[in-house]
Amino acid sequence: MGETRLIQGRYRLLDPIGRGGMGEVWRARDESLGRHVAVKCLRPLGPHHDQSFVRVLRERFRREARVAAALQHRGVTVVHDFGESDGVLYLVMELLQGRNLSQVLEDNKRHPLPVPDIVDIAGQVSAALAYTHRQGIVHRDLKPANMVRLTDGTVKICDFGIARLGADIGFTSRLTGTGVAMGTPHYMSPEQISGDEVDQRSDLYSLGCVLYELATGVPPFDLGDAWAILVGHRDTPPEPPRAHRADLPGDLEQIILSLLAKLPGQRPRDATELGRRISAARGVPAYAPTVISVEPAAREARLPSWTRGMTTGHKAAGAALRVPQADAGDGLTGEWIARPVTGPTPRPVPQTPPEPSREALTTLAGRHNAGLSLARLGRWSEAGEVHRAVSAEREHLLGADHPDTLASRYEVAFTLSRTGRAADALREYTHVARARERVLGAEHPDTLAARQEMAYVLGQLGRPLEAHQGYTSVLAARERTVGADHPDTLRCRHNLAFNLSRLGRLEDSYRLACEVARDRARVLGAGHPDTLVTRFEVAYVLGQLGRWPEALDTYREVAGARGRALGPDHPDTLAARHEIGISLGRLGRGAEALELYRELAGDRTRVHGPDHFETLRARHGLGVSLGRLGRWEEALAESRDVRAIRDRVLGPDHPDSLISRREVAVGLGRLRRWADALAEYRAVADARERVLGPVHPDTLAARNDEAHCLEQLGRGQEAAELYRRVAELRRQRDPRET
């Protein structure tokens, strides 16, 4: 189907968003109502089909489509229209903004989802099934790919009625010689496999398979071939989920195992009963905070319990923050006590607003987690919008000083720092830090987390001395309260080492980074992601010291270790490969660097997509390598392409967009097009001055580039004046500079 095809004079197909055995799904525009929709086009029937069968099939399609269109529930995808166009049967549905659960698992590298997410998904799907089963409708093909989690946390079931239709058409595969209709073997109930009559309890079994996979990362019968999987469903008891994941709550395991009973009569009676069991297991809705709050007494010997599974991300390579999970009793509706301030003018203790409904709190928790998921995917702007909205609603329901309101504002600040708005992030972190100090105390772990992020943002703003003071203060408090070996203490020391390099104290930075790497290896293990983060930092400082052969060797060791521990496509593995490319370039091995960046750009595109910021970083490195090899026309073309995408995706004033714009200017200068280069250099300097301020090091470097360009154009007097102004601004920033 062409991209401009118009179905029934109304639905214009724009681009395909999914393909399967039954056909394609397109993003389309409803020309009559001016809205975007999804159009599922079933594969056309060939001439080998009997025409009487085709007529029956068309009637079946109309009947199933009418049934689907009559469903009205927030957990079921809305069907707007259906029909036939040029022999193609089509359904028009709401366009969902989110990811199906199969994609969610892939995004999570097939790791189990957090328990609150699993319980939330189970509750929403059971409510939707309770509704559809009351209408006498059985789905028959529930699987992760048929359940979509929207960006606001809502879960919707898709394709009601379509599974039976597909089996009739013959699009679904069949086991050779058995005649058993195959939907997706991993999620089929024993009665489906045996060819017996199925009812609503078959859907419950399939849901149990989905929940098992969400909870453990693997389906209940993950065997070698389709027949073995079917036999497993029919004859073999599933391995208890906690055999894969010891921290899974026992009541959630029991719910999943009850759904996987071989006999329908041994499963929950219906989805309504299942919903009641899930509600009982849910207890207090849990919220997964970005930071962990622990008591000093939690520390134990060599590998304390609080280190298990913890990795707080790293700043040097820009990896997304990993989110550890709270205990079941922590979070959204947990009790909290506002701490009164002592002193001559004590402030009143904040009053807790009237208790909001559990449904409202659960919805907000889901939306908060959706924001965290967007951030993990690098979609920082969207994540920020979600967290801002949740913050406002939590403030209204819970109060401005409630820990969950402050947690949302903390995430708002985090997204601001990741979208180049460091000054705005600093203001938000400062508010959160002060409120947490007032409510929780100055040395509460959450207060210290906000103060530590303030120091990080100060470094982003080119204020490394203030950042150093912030890190030093937080480090002293962390060592007092949780000890030298706590992961949060080690992370603070890691950040302090990185900031020392910003201060020009490279030997001190190298020495501290080596110490932190040694201590993390002792506490967490040599292959733990956080240990590798600090070894990455060691390599970074080696490069700054000009010790590029050692830096290259260390980056290669980190990349190999990350590949073994995390997988070759993990963002941290790819980040280490990127730094290998930088090291090769610094060593004058341009051809090797060029080949590495070509491969890396291809891998980034495959893993993240062509517009992802890390894909664009790899392409930026490719352009730089082309320039180092003297291939300036190609380098300029690559830089312009990357700049255009960054302007569109990140915004023209984002630091990465400005780096690309500077690279365009470099290419123009190398091609002796100095007038064009001057316009680009000046635009970069003006933007950095507007965003970062006139004395930020990057702004001053851009003004130096501008002055150099003026020299090349024979405008020496203007260049000399600009050089003098830059020198004066440097002295204002640091009186020690001459």
N, C-alpha and C positions, 0 to 999 in steps of 0.2 A: 504494500500500500504506500502510495506517495505521501510525502509529508504535508502536501496541501490538499489531500483528499477531503471532500466534504460529504459526510454521510447524511442522507435524507435531507439535504439542503440546510442542515442545522449544525451538525457536530463536525468541526474542522479538526482533523488529526494533526497534532503538532510534532510530537516526538515519542518514540516507543519508550516505555518505562518498565516493561517486563515481558518475558516470553516463556512459554511452557508448551507441554505436549498438546494442549487444546487450542493454542493460538497466541495472540498477542494482547497486551494492554497498552493503550496509548494515553498520553496526556493530550487533552483536546479542549477546544473552546466551544462552549454552547453559544452560538451566534445569536440565538433568540434572546437569551437572558443575560448575555455578557459575563458569564462565569466560566471558570475552568472546571473540567470534570475528567473522570477516567472512563475510557471506552474499552471494554473487553470485546475483541473480535474473535469469534471462534473460527478455527481453521475451516476453509471451504470444503464441502463434500465433493469427492471426486466422482467420475462417471462410473466407477466400479460399484457404487452403492445402488441398491435397488430403489427405484423411484417411489414405490409404495412405502418403503422403509423411511425414505427421506421425508415424505409427507407426515408420517407418524412422528418422526423426530422433530419436525418443525412445531407440531402441535405440543409435543412434550416440552419443547423449549419455551413456548409461550406460557404454558401452565406453570413451569418452574419459575419463570421470570416474574409472573404475576404474584406467585407466593413470596418470592424474595422481595418484590417491591412493596408488599403489604406489611413487611416487618418494620416496626418503628421502635427502636431501642438504641440507647446511646452506645451499646456494646456491639451493634450490628451495622455493617456498612450499608449505607442508604443506596437503594437502586432507584434512579430517577426515571429511566425509560428503557425500552428494549425494542427490537425490531429486526428486520432483514434488509440488507442493502447489497444489490448485485450478487446475490447468492451467499452473502456472509451474514451470519447471525451475530447480533451485537447486543451488549448490555451497557447502559450508561449509568455510572455510579459516582458517588462523591469522590473527589480527589483527596486522598489521605496524605497528610504531611507527617511522615514518620518513617519507621523502619519495622519490617516484619520481624518476628522473634528469631527466625533463622539468621537474619542479618545482625540482630542484636547480639546473638551468640558469636557470630563471626567477628563483629567489632570488638568483642571481649576476648578474642583469641581462643574461643571455645572454653574459656574458664567459666566455672559456675557463677551465676548471678548472685548478688547480695540477697540474703534471706528476706528483707522487707520488700524487695522488688518481686520475688517469687510469690510471696503471700498476696501482694497487691494484684499481680496478674491473675493469680488463681481466683481471688475474690471477684474481680471484674468479669472474667470469662464464665465463672459459674453463674453469675447473675444474668448474663446474656443467654446462656443455655437454658436457665430456668424459664426465661421468657419464651424462647423459641420452642422449647419442648411443650410448653402450655398451648402453643399454637398447633401442636401435632407435627412439628417439623424436626427431623433428625438430620444433622449435617452430613455424617458418614465419611468425612475426609478431614477431620481436624488434625492439624500439624502446625509446626512453628511458622511455616511460610504463609499460612492462612490466618494468622493473627498479627495484627499491626499495632504497634505501640506508637501513639502520636507524640508529638513534641511536648504536649501538656501532660503526658502520662496516661491518657485514656487508651484503653485497649479495645480494638474492634475486631470482630470475626468477619471474614470475607467468604464469598463463594458458596452461600447456601443454595443447595439444589444443583449446583454445577457438577459436583462429583458424580452423581448418578447419570447425569446427561453425558458426561465424558465416557463413562463406562458403556453406555448405549452406543455412542458414536464409534467406540473402538479406539479412542486416542490413548487410553491408558494401556500400559504394558501388561502382559499376562505371563504367568509362569508356564514354561513350555510343558505341554502335556497334562496340565492340571485343570485348566479351565477356571482357575481362581482369579477373579478380577483383582488387579493390583492398583490400589491408590498409591500410598507410600508405605512400604512394608514395616518401617520402624514404628508406625502408629496405628496399626490395624488391630482390631479386637479379635479374640479367639473365635467368636461366632461369625465374624466376617470371613475369617480364614476358612472356617468349616463350611461356609455357604449357608449357614442357618439364617433364620429371620433375625433382623437386628431392630432394636428399639433405642430409646434415649440412653440406656446404660452403655451402649456401644460408644457413644460420644464421650461418656465419662471415662471409659477405659482409655480412649485416645488422648483425652486431656491428662490423664495420669502419666502417659508416656511423655507428653510435652513437659509436664512439671518435673518429672524425673530428670529429663535432659537439662532443664534450666537449673536444677539443683546440683547436678553432678558434672555437667559438661558433656555427657554422653547419653545416648538413648538406653533404655533398659536392656535391650538385646542388640548390642553393637557387634554383630558377627560377620563372618566373611562373605556370605552371599545371601540372596533374597530368600532362598528356601530355608536356610539355617535360621534366619530371622523369624520366619513364619512359624517354624517348629518351636522356636523359643517362646514366642507369644502363646502358642497353643499348649505346650507341655512343660515348660521350665519355669520354676519360681524365680522371680527377679532377685538379683542381689540387692540387699537393703541399701538405700542411698547413702546411709552413714558409713558404709564400707568404703565409699569413695570420698566422703566428706564428713569428718568427725564432728565438725562444729554445727552440723545441721540439727535444728531442734527436733526432739523425739516426736512431738505431736505432729509436726509437718511430715516427718517420715511416715508416720502411721496413716495419715491422710493419703499420701501418694500410694502406699502399698495397698490400701483398701480399694483404691480406684483400679489397681492392676490385678484384682482378683480374677481368676480364670472364669468363674461362673458369674453371670450377670447378677444373680440373686445375692451374691456375697459382696457386691459393691454398694455404695450409698444408694438409697432408694431412688433419688432423683437429684437434680442440680440444686434444688432448694435446700435439701438436707445437707448437701455438700457445702453450700454457702454458709449454713449455720456452723458446721464444723470448722470452716476456715475462720469465721468470725471469732469462734472460741479460741482457736490457736493464735489468732492475731493478737489478742489481748490489747496491749497499748500499742498504737501505731508507732512504728520505729522510724527514725530519721537518721540517715547516715551522714554525720558531720565530716567536714574536711579534716579536722584535727581530732586527736584522741585526748581525752582527759583521763589521767590516771593518778593514783595516789603513790607517794614514794614507796609505800610498803609493798607495792606490786613488784618491785625489783627482786630478781632472784640471781642464781649463779649464772654461769656462762651464757646461756641463751634464755633470757627472761620471757615470760609468757606474752608480755606486751610487744615483743619484737616479731611475733609470729605473723607472717604475711604482710608486715608493714613495709611500705616504701613510699616516702613522701615526695618522690619526684626530684628533679634537679633543675637548677636555674641555668647552668652554664650552657647546656645544649638546647634549652627551650622545650624539654619534654613536658607533656601534660602531667598535672598533678594526679597521682593515684589516690583513690579515696578509700581508706580503711573503714570498716564497718563498726557501728556501735553495738554494744550489748543490747539485748532485747528490751531492757528497761530504760535505756537512754532515750533522750530525744524529745520529740514534738510535744507530747503531753506529759512528759516526766515532770516531777516536782522540781521547782527551783526556788531558791531563797535569795531575794535581793539583799546584798550586803550593805548595811548602813555605813556611811563614811564618818570616821571619827575626826575630831578637830573642833576648832572654835565655832564653825558655822556648819553643823551637820545638815546634809540635804535630806529631804523626806524620802523614806523608802518607797520605790515605785509601787503603785497599786496595780494588782493583777486585774485585767478586765474580766467581765463575766465569762464563765467558761463557754467556749464556742462548741459547736456540734462536732462530734467525732468525724462525721462525714466530711465537713469542711476541712478539718485538720488533715485527714487522710488525703484529700484531693490536693491540698497544698504540699504535703510531703511528696506525693507523686510528681507534681510539677517541679518541685525543687530537684528531685532526682533526675527528671528529664533535663533540667538545666545542666546538671553535672555531666550527664551523658553527652550533651552537645559540646561541652567544653572538652571532654575526652576525645571527641572527634575533631577538635581544632576549630569548631564553629563558634568562635568567641563572641562575635556580635550577637548572634541569636541567643547564646547562653546568657549574655548580659541582659537582654530584654526579658527573658524568662525570670531571672533572679530579681530584677528590679520590680517586676509585677508581683512576684511572691513576697518580696520584702514589704511592699506597701500593704498587701493584704494581711500578712502576719502582724504588722504593726497595728493595724486596725483591730484584729481579733485578739492578739496576745499582749500588745503593748510595745512601746519602742525599745524597752530594755530587756525583753524576754530573750533568752539565749538563742532561740530559733530565728527571731527577727534579726538579731545581730549576726547569726550564721549566714543568713541570706545577704545581708549587706557586705559581709566578708567576701562572699562569692562575687558580688557585684564589683568590688574592688579588684578581685583577682582577674576578672574579665577585662576591666579597664586597663590593667597593667599589660595584658596580652594584646590589646588593640592599639598600643602606642599612646595611650592617654595616661601617662605616668603621673602627671600633676593631679588629675582627677582621682586616680587610684590612691594617691597619698592622702588626699582629703578624706576619702571614704575610710581608709584604714585607720586614720587618726581618730575619726569619730568612733569606730568600732572599738579601738584600743581603750579610749577614755571611758566609754560606756561599760566595757567589760571590767575595767579596773574599778569602776564605781560599784558595779553589781557583784562581781565575782572576787575582786581583790587583785592587787598589783602582780602577784606571782602565780595566779591561776594559769594553767597551761594554755587556755584559750586566749587570755590576755597577752601572754608572751607570744603566742602565734601571730596575733595581729601586729604586735610591736616588731616582730622579726620581719614580717612582710613590709612594714614601713621602712625598715632598713634596706630591704631589697629594692624598693621603689626609689629611695633616695639615691641608690647606686645608679638606677636607670636614668635619673635626672642629672647625672654628672656631679653629684654631691657625695663623693666617696668618703670624705672625712666624717660627715654626719652619719653616713651609713656605718662606718667603722665604730663610731661611738654607740650606735644603736645595737649592733651585733654584740659588742663587748658587754653592754649592760644586760642584754637578754641571756647571753651565755653564762654570766655569773649567776643569774637567777635560776636558770635551768640546772646548773651544777648543784646549787643549794637544795633545790626542791626534788629533783628526780635523779640526780647523780650524773657522773661523767659519761657513763656508757648508755644512757637512754638514747634511742634513735633521734629524738628531737634535739637533744644536746649535740649529738654528732652532726646533725644537719646544720645546726647553727655554726659549729666550727667549720664545716664545709663551706658555708656561705662566707664566713669570715676570711677563709683562705682565698676565695675568689676575689673578695673585695680588696684584700691586700695587694693583689696584682693591679687593681685599678689605681691604687695609691702609688704605684711604681715600686713597691717593696717586693720585688719578684723573688728574691732569695727567701724572704720570710714566708711568702705565699707558697713557694715550692716546699719548704720545710714543713709547714703546717698541713698542707695537702697530703704529703707523705705520711705524716702522723695519723691523720684522720683515716686514710686508706688502711693503714695498719690496724687501727682500733676497730674500724668497721669489719674488717676481715676477721678479727678475733671475736667480736660480738655476734655478727650476723653471718659470717662465712665468706670465703674468698669469692664465691660465685654469686653472692647476693646482689641484686640490682643496685642497691645503694653503695655497696663497696665498689662496684664497677663505675658508678657515677663519679666517685672521688678519684679513682684511677684515671678516668677521663680528664678530670681537672688537673691531675699531675701532668698528663700529656700536654694539656693546654698551656700550663706555665712553662714547661720545657720549651715549647715553641716560642713563647714570649722571650725566653732567655736566649733564643737563637740556637738551641740545641735540637735542631730539627730531626737529625737521624734518630735520636732517642725518642723524640715525640712520635715519629712515625712508627717505631717499633712498639711503643706503648699503645698507640691507637689501634694497631693491628691486633695486639693481644686482647684489648678490650672488645674489639669487634668480634673476634673469635669466641671469646667467653660469652658475650651476649648472644651470639648466634646459637651456641649450645644450650644456654640457659633459657633464652626467651624465644628463639626461633629466628630464622634469617630475615623475616619480613617485619619483625618488631620495630617500632619507631626508634628505640634506643640503639638497636643494631645498625639500622640505616644511618643514624646520626654519627656513629663512630666511623662508618664508611665514608661519610661526607668529610670528616676531619682527616681521614687518610688522603683524600684528594687534595685538601688544602696543604698538607705536609708535602706531598709529592710536588705540588706547584712551587712551594718555597724552596725545595731542593733542586729546582730547575728541571725536573723530570716531567715536562709539560705533556709529552705524548701519552705517558702513563696516566697522568691526571685526567686528560681529555677522555681517554677510554673509560676510566672509572666513572666519571661524571655522566657519560652517555648511558652506561649500564644502570647507574643509580637513578638517573632521571626516568628511565624506563620502568625500573622497579617501583619508584615512588608513584608514577602514573598508574601502574597496575594496582598498587595497594591503596592509594589515597585518592586517585583521580587527578586530572590535568590541572585543576585550579587550586589544589591544596598548597598551603604556604610552604611545606617542605618540598613538594615537587618543584615549586618555583625556585627554592634555594638551590636545588640540584641543577636546574637549568641555568641559574645565575653563575654557578661554578663552571658550567660548561662554557658559557660565554667568556668568562675570565680566562679559561684555559685556551680558548681559541685566540684571544688577544695575545697571550704569552707566546703563542706560536707564530705571531705575526699575521694571523689571518683576520685582519681587522674588519673587512667588509662583512664576513660571516659573524664575527663577534658583535658588531653593531646591530645586525639584523636580529640576533638572538636577544640582545639586551633590550631592544625596542619591543620585541614580542613579550618578554617577561614583564617589562615595565607596564605595558598596556593591561596585562592580566592583573598585575598587582594593583594598579590604579582602580580597576573595576571591582576586584574582590576585597581589597584591604582599605582602599581609599588613597587619594593622591598624597596625603600628608603622613601616611604610615612610614615608620623608619625603613621598612624593607622596600617600599615604593621609591623612597628617596635614594636608597642605595642603588636601585636599578637606574634611576634617572642620572645619578652620578656616573654610572658605568656607560650610559649612552654618551655623556659628555666626554668621557675618556676616549671612547671610540672616535667621536667626531674630531677631537684634538689630534689623535694619532693619524687621522686621514687629512690633517692640515685644514680642517674646516673650523677655524678658531672662532669665527663670529657666531656660528651655530652653537659651538661648545660653550661660549661665554653665556649665552642665554640660558642654557641648561644649568651650568654651575651657579649662576646667580639665582635661578629659581629654587635650586636645592638649598642654598644658603638662606634665602628669604623664608622658605618653609620651615627649616630647622630653627631659625630665630623665632618664628611665630610659635612653634610647638614646644621647643626646648628652652628658649631664652637666648639672649645674645652672648652669654659667656659659657655656654655648654661646649665641651671639647669638640663635639661633632659640628656645631655651628662654626666654631673658629676654624676648624679644618676646611669646611666648605668655603669660608671667606678667603682662606689661603689659596684654594683652588681657583677662585675667582680672580685673585690678584695675579696668579701665574698666567692665567689666560689673557689678562690685560697686557702683561709683558709681551706675550707672543704676538699680540696685535699691534705692538709698537707704542702702546699707551703707558709709557713708563712712569710718568708723573702720577697718574691715577693709581697705578699698581703700588708705587712707593707709599702713597697716602693710605691705601687700604692695608698694606703690611704694617704700617705704624699703628693704625687703629686696632688691628688684631693683637699686636704686642701689648698695647695698653689694656685691652680687655683681659688678656691673659694675666697681666699684673694685678688687675682688680680681682680676678678670680683667685689667684694665689700670689701673694706679695713676694714669695720666694723666687718666682720665675723672673728671669731677666730677658 
